[in-house]
Amino acid sequence: MKNTDNNPAPAGCSTVCPYLMVDSVEKELEFLKNVFSAEITEELNQQDGSAMHGEARIGDTTIMMGKSREEYPARESMNYVYVNDVDETFEKGLQNGATSLMQPVDQFYGNREAGLRDSQGNQWWIAQVIETLTPEEMQKRLSDSEK
């Protein structure tokens, strides 16, 4: 079913959907559900019962994923996700098998950010807006920090 607005994507999908190639669709869907409260919208299983394709929705974005195979090997991805509470999300990630890439820290451009690597190698950079700045204010802070 197509969206009724000017979006050519199917209803419920964002115009651009990240696509992850992972060794275990089930593990990735579980991670997204537990850490980001993702809604699992699709899971297609092969005859052996393992998932070959999955889709999860985080906020307004659909993330698709497929099970790796010889012609399409697993690949690491980098994803940037805005959340309401970076510290809480970071802890949930660690509790669900992720490793820390960067502890939560306030950035000069107004975001609090942290980085996680999930058990399949994907990087999840999480951000919380803590201050709204103009591009000029961000540039000044950057310039001041380089002195």
Secondary structure as UniProt FT lines:
FT   TURN            11..12
FT   STRAND          19..22
FT   HELIX           25..36
FT   STRAND          39..45
FT   TURN            47..48
FT   STRAND          51..58
FT   TURN            59..60
FT   STRAND          61..67
FT   TURN            70..71
FT   STRAND          78..82
FT   HELIX           86..95
FT   TURN            96..97
FT   STRAND          99..106
FT   TURN            108..109
FT   STRAND          111..117
FT   TURN            119..120
FT   STRAND          123..129
FT   HELIX           135..145
//
